[in-house]
């Protein structure tokens, strides 16, 4: 069968085998990606194996790296849409990923920049197109699509959970540079998984046709002009910028806070496992909840889920605000940064922000897959990651980490998230009109 021929839809109560291939490939890719992030700012700060940078210097490079790594999917999505196809583009991206992680296993600042360039290219080719393939496995209007993206997101966080745990062990035993080589090995497994089982996902190069019993929601959406659908997505992209600015403090200020201000006997690297651990705990109960609500016709719309996600993100930073206030009060009259509090505060905050993330990030991927015009799906998926890129650049607000009291820093982020949640709530009705059935 040619990849351009119509593809018959899967039964509406069963996920296709290709989802699990993409799940496994993404899990290993995220293992390599988050292995690097768990180490990077601490590596730059380390005077022995790294370069002895200040926190502010490391945060600036971290924010620029995340900006480019999440902006590049716009180009990768365009190339897949128009020229290379989703599967081929994803595999090429995986090769660049391997090269980038291998380069980081050598100590040289010039090599660091070359490695980051490879990682930016690799993510641009890999990330939007593996996500687009997940959506393409399902007919338009399928109720399974939201749940498929939560399952896929579970795979992301299997890798993200294992990564910092493995990196903490490897770093302590043999140092930073062998740890970066381990990240490269994880990416090799990701590429091999996708290549060896490519037959199960090759059909995802073409969107599945809608079946009769699933076409009602899709047909309503099809009557909305493409330009209106794109504008609605751009509005959502703009709003979630603040989420990513706050959420991706996990690789910089929250890593430093875990390293310097929480009372435990491991480094901040291991704190990067808390968020994905919560994902693993919460994902399938949330999928079951959506299924239960869906059978009763009361499952919230995707934009409504995202609104709740923003509100929870703000709440998580207010938990950190109170933790910092407790710590700062304990050292009154001394250095306000020289305190330690129970790691339970961090674990609790991560639990709340993780629930917010599950209501927002996989839902955003699903929303793009549902709403974007078919001819623009790869590029609009890239647009979602451009919004992520802008939010990641704004993680540079972390340069105020050693200028403001920590409580002030966390309060600013919490207030911004709550305000954006209110704005999204106001826009729910017009968004629903532009996205009927989602």
C-alpha positions in Angstrom: 0.0 0.0 0.0 1.3 3.4 -0.9 1.8 5.9 1.9 -0.5 8.3 0.0 -3.5 5.9 -0.1 -6.4 6.3 2.3 -5.9 4.5 5.6 -8.7 2.7 7.3 -9.5 3.9 10.8 -8.9 1.9 13.9 -11.8 0.8 16.0 -12.7 3.6 18.4 -12.1 1.6 21.5 -8.6 0.4 20.7 -5.2 2.1 20.4 -3.1 1.1 17.3 0.2 -0.7 17.8 2.1 2.3 16.4 1.2 4.3 19.5 3.4 2.0 21.6 6.3 2.1 19.1 6.2 5.9 19.3 5.8 5.7 23.1 9.0 3.6 23.4 11.0 5.8 21.0 9.9 9.0 22.7 10.7 7.5 26.2 14.3 6.9 25.2 14.6 10.2 23.4 13.4 12.0 26.5 15.8 9.9 28.6 18.7 11.4 26.7 17.2 14.9 26.6 16.5 15.1 30.3 19.7 13.5 31.2 21.5 16.4 29.6 19.1 19.0 31.3 19.5 17.4 34.7 23.3 18.0 34.5 23.7 21.0 32.4 23.5 24.0 34.7 25.3 22.2 37.5 28.0 21.1 35.0 28.5 24.7 33.8 28.8 25.8 37.5 31.3 23.0 38.5 34.8 24.4 38.7 36.6 21.1 38.3 34.9 19.2 35.4 32.9 22.2 34.1 33.8 25.8 33.6 33.1 27.5 37.0 30.4 29.7 35.7 28.1 31.7 38.0 24.4 30.8 38.3 23.4 33.8 36.3 25.8 32.9 33.4 24.6 29.3 33.4 20.9 30.3 33.4 21.5 32.6 30.5 23.0 29.9 28.3 20.3 27.4 29.6 17.5 29.8 28.6 19.1 30.4 25.1 19.5 26.7 24.5 15.9 26.0 25.4 14.8 28.8 23.2 16.5 27.5 20.2 15.7 23.8 20.9 12.0 24.5 21.1 11.9 27.0 18.2 13.6 24.7 15.7 10.5 22.4 15.5 8.8 25.0 13.3 11.4 24.3 10.6 11.3 20.6 11.3 7.5 20.5 11.0 7.7 22.4 7.7 10.2 20.1 6.2 8.1 17.1 7.2 4.9 18.6 5.8 6.3 19.6 2.5 9.3 17.4 1.7 10.6 14.6 3.9 7.5 13.0 5.6 7.2 12.7 9.4 8.9 9.3 9.9 12.0 10.1 7.8 12.4 13.6 9.4 12.1 12.1 12.9 14.8 9.5 12.2 17.2 12.1 10.8 16.6 14.2 13.9 17.5 11.2 16.1 21.0 11.0 14.4 21.7 14.7 15.2 20.6 14.0 18.8 23.1 11.2 19.2 25.9 13.4 17.8 25.1 16.2 20.2 25.1 14.1 23.3 28.4 12.4 22.3 30.0 15.7 21.8 29.1 16.8 25.4 31.2 13.9 26.7 34.3 15.9 25.8 35.4 18.9 27.9 35.7 22.0 25.8 33.6 25.1 25.7 33.8 25.2 21.8 32.5 21.6 21.8 29.7 22.5 24.2 28.4 25.0 21.6 28.8 22.5 18.8 26.9 19.9 20.8 24.1 22.4 21.6 23.8 23.1 17.8 23.4 19.4 17.1 20.8 19.1 19.8 18.8 22.1 18.5 18.8 20.6 15.0 17.9 17.1 16.3 15.0 18.4 18.4 13.7 20.4 15.6 13.5 17.4 13.3 12.4 14.9 15.9 10.1 16.5 18.4 7.2 18.0 16.4 7.0 15.1 13.9 6.8 12.2 16.4 4.0 14.1 18.1 2.3 14.7 14.7 2.5 10.9 14.0 0.7 10.2 17.3 -2.2 12.3 16.2 -2.2 10.9 12.6 -2.8 7.4 14.0 -6.4 8.5 14.9 -9.3 9.7 12.8 -10.4 13.3 13.2 -13.0 13.5 15.9 -11.8 10.4 17.7 -12.4 10.5 21.5 -9.2 8.4 21.9 -6.9 11.2 20.8 -6.7 13.1 24.1 -6.1 9.8 25.9 -3.5 8.7 23.4 -1.5 11.9 24.0 -1.7 11.3 27.8 -0.4 7.8 27.2 2.3 9.2 24.9 3.1 11.8 27.6 3.5 9.0 30.1 6.2 7.6 27.8 8.0 11.0 27.8 8.1 10.9 31.5 9.3 7.3 31.9 12.4 8.6 30.2 12.4 11.9 32.1 12.1 10.0 35.5 14.9 7.5 34.8 17.2 10.2 33.4 18.2 12.1 36.6 18.3 9.0 38.7 20.8 7.4 36.3 22.7 10.7 35.9 23.1 11.1 39.6 24.6 7.6 39.9 26.9 7.9 36.9 28.0 11.5 37.8 28.9 10.4 41.3 30.8 7.3 40.2 32.6 8.6 37.1 31.8 12.2 36.5 29.9 14.5 34.1 31.4 13.5 30.8 30.7 9.8 30.9 27.1 10.7 32.0 26.7 12.7 28.8 27.9 9.6 26.9 25.2 7.5 28.6 22.6 10.1 27.3 23.9 9.4 23.8 23.4 5.7 24.3 19.8 6.3 25.2 19.2 8.2 22.0 20.7 5.3 20.0 18.1 3.0 21.5 15.4 5.5 20.5 16.4 5.7 16.9 16.8 1.9 16.6 13.3 1.4 18.1 11.7 3.7 15.6 13.7 2.3 12.7 13.2 -1.4 13.4 9.5 -1.1 14.0 8.9 1.5 11.3 6.2 -0.6 9.6 3.9 -0.1 12.6 4.1 3.7 12.2 4.7 4.2 8.5 0.9 4.9 8.1 1.2 7.9 10.4 2.9 9.8 7.5 -0.8 10.2 6.3 -3.6 11.3 8.7 -6.2 8.5 9.2 -9.6 9.2 7.5 -12.5 9.9 9.8 -15.0 7.1 10.1 -18.8 7.7 9.9 -19.5 7.3 13.6 -16.6 9.7 14.5 -17.1 12.3 11.9 -19.7 14.6 13.6 -17.2 16.6 15.7 -14.7 16.6 12.8 -17.3 17.9 10.3 -18.2 20.8 12.6 -14.6 21.7 12.7 -14.2 21.3 9.0 -16.8 24.0 8.5 -14.6 26.5 10.4 -12.3 28.4 8.0 -8.6 27.4 8.2 -7.6 30.9 9.0 -9.9 31.1 12.0 -8.6 27.7 13.3 -5.0 28.9 13.0 -5.7 32.2 14.8 -7.4 30.3 17.6 -4.3 28.1 18.0 -2.0 31.1 17.9 -4.0 32.6 20.8 -3.5 29.4 22.8 0.2 29.4 21.9 0.5 32.9 23.2 -1.2 32.1 26.5 0.9 29.0 27.3 4.1 30.9 27.0 3.8 31.8 30.7 3.3 28.2 31.6 6.6 27.2 30.0 8.4 30.1 31.5 7.3 28.9 34.9 7.5 25.2 34.4 11.0 25.1 32.9 12.4 26.7 36.0 12.9 23.0 36.9 16.2 22.8 35.1 17.6 26.0 36.6 16.3 27.8 39.7 14.4 24.8 41.0 17.5 22.6 40.6 19.6 25.2 42.5 16.9 25.5 45.2 16.8 21.7 45.5 20.7 21.7 45.7 21.2 24.6 48.1 17.9 25.0 50.1 16.4 21.7 50.7 17.4 19.4 53.5 18.4 16.1 51.9 21.6 14.3 51.1 21.6 14.2 47.3 22.3 16.8 44.7 19.8 18.9 42.8 20.2 16.6 39.9 17.9 14.0 41.5 15.2 16.6 42.1 14.6 16.5 38.3 13.0 13.0 38.9 10.2 14.3 41.0 8.1 15.8 38.3 8.2 12.7 36.0 7.6 10.4 39.0 4.3 12.3 39.6 3.5 12.0 35.9 3.9 8.2 36.2 1.6 8.2 39.2 -1.1 10.5 37.9 -1.3 9.8 34.1 -3.4 6.6 34.0 -5.9 7.7 36.7 -6.4 10.8 34.7 -7.0 8.8 31.5 -9.5 6.7 33.4 -11.2 9.9 34.7 -11.5 11.3 31.1 -13.0 8.0 30.0 -15.5 7.9 32.8 -16.5 11.5 32.2 -16.6 11.0 28.4 -19.1 8.0 28.7 -21.4 10.4 30.7 -21.0 13.2 28.2 -19.4 15.6 30.7 -15.7 15.4 29.8 -14.4 19.0 29.8 -13.3 20.6 26.5 -9.6 20.7 25.8 -9.3 24.5 26.3 -11.1 24.1 29.7 -8.6 21.4 30.8 -5.8 23.8 29.8 -7.4 26.6 31.9 -7.4 24.4 35.0 -3.8 23.4 34.2 -2.7 27.0 34.3 -4.5 27.6 37.6 -2.8 24.6 39.2 0.6 25.8 38.0 0.1 29.1 39.8 -0.9 27.2 42.9 2.3 25.1 42.8 4.4 28.3 43.0 2.5 29.6 45.9 3.4 26.4 47.8 7.1 27.2 47.0 6.5 30.8 48.1 5.4 29.7 51.6 8.3 27.2 51.8 10.7 30.1 51.0 9.0 32.3 53.5 9.5 29.7 56.2 13.2 29.3 55.2 13.9 33.0 55.1 12.2 33.5 58.5 14.5 30.9 60.0 17.6 32.9 59.1 16.3 36.3 60.0 19.2 38.8 60.2 21.6 36.5 58.3 22.0 35.7 54.6 18.4 35.2 53.4 19.6 32.6 50.8 21.3 30.4 53.5 18.4 28.3 54.7 17.2 24.8 54.3 13.6 23.5 54.4 12.0 20.0 54.1 12.1 18.5 50.6 8.4 17.7 51.2 7.6 21.3 50.1 9.3 20.6 46.7 7.6 17.2 46.3 4.2 18.7 47.1 4.7 21.6 44.7 5.8 19.3 41.9 2.7 17.1 42.5 0.5 20.1 41.9 2.4 21.5 38.9 2.5 18.0 37.4 -1.3 17.7 37.5 -1.4 21.2 35.8 1.1 20.0 33.2 -1.0 16.9 32.4 -4.0 19.2 31.9 -2.0 21.5 29.7 0.9 20.0 27.8 -0.5 16.8 26.3 -3.8 18.5 25.9 -2.0 21.2 23.8 -0.4 18.6 21.6 -3.8 16.9 21.2 -5.4 20.3 20.4 -3.0 21.0 17.6 -3.5 17.6 16.1 -7.3 18.1 16.2 -7.6 21.7 15.1 -4.7 22.4 12.7 -5.6 22.1 9.0 -4.2 18.8 7.7 -1.8 20.5 5.3 -0.3 22.5 8.1 -0.2 20.0 10.9 3.6 19.5 11.1 4.2 23.3 11.0 1.5 24.1 13.5 2.9 21.4 15.8 6.2 23.3 15.4 4.3 26.5 16.3 3.3 24.9 19.7 7.0 24.3 20.3 7.9 27.9 19.2 5.5 29.1 22.0 7.5 26.7 24.3 10.7 28.3 23.0 9.6 31.8 23.9 8.6 30.6 27.3 11.9 29.0 27.7 13.7 32.2 26.8 11.7 33.9 29.5 13.1 31.4 32.0 15.9 33.9 32.0 13.8 35.6 34.7 15.9 33.2 36.8 18.8 35.7 36.7 16.9 37.4 39.5 17.3 34.2 41.6 20.2 35.8 43.6 18.8 39.3 43.4 15.3 38.8 44.8 14.3 36.9 47.9 13.3 33.4 46.8 9.8 34.0 48.2 9.4 37.0 45.9 10.7 35.1 42.9 8.1 32.3 43.4 5.3 34.7 44.1 5.9 36.6 40.8 5.7 33.3 38.9 2.6 32.2 40.8 0.7 35.5 40.2 1.6 35.5 36.5 0.2 31.9 36.0 -3.1 32.7 37.9 -3.6 35.9 35.8 -3.1 33.9 32.5 -5.5 31.2 33.7 -8.1 34.0 34.2 -7.5 35.3 30.7 -7.9 31.8 29.2 -11.1 31.4 31.1 -12.5 34.6 29.6 -11.5 33.4 26.1 -13.1 29.9 26.5 -16.3 30.7 24.7 -14.8 32.3 21.6 -12.2 29.5 21.5 -14.9 26.9 21.6 -16.7 28.6 18.7 -13.4 28.4 16.7 -12.8 24.8 17.7 -16.2 23.0 17.9 -16.1 19.5 19.1 -12.7 19.7 20.9 
